[in-house]
Amino acid sequence: MNGWHFSWNLGMVAAAALLVVGGALMVLPREDQPTLRTAGFGIVVMSGVVYFVARVVQMIQERRK
């Protein structure tokens, strides 16, 4: 039985960076700045979409090998 195999691509790195930035925008602003929280939530959602697309692309590339 094989162990864990971690593979990544540039899209996954971008998704991780977006997740960190979006999370920071959701947590750090004061309560009188709801726009930053909303922007942070949008960025977190966008990071999920970017990760999903990157994972699909990675699976397609692995099947072609």
Secondary structure, 3 states (H helix, E strand, C coil): CCCCCCCCCHHHHHHHHHHHHHHHHHHCCCCCCHHHHHHHHHHHHHHHHHHHHHHHHHHHHHHHC
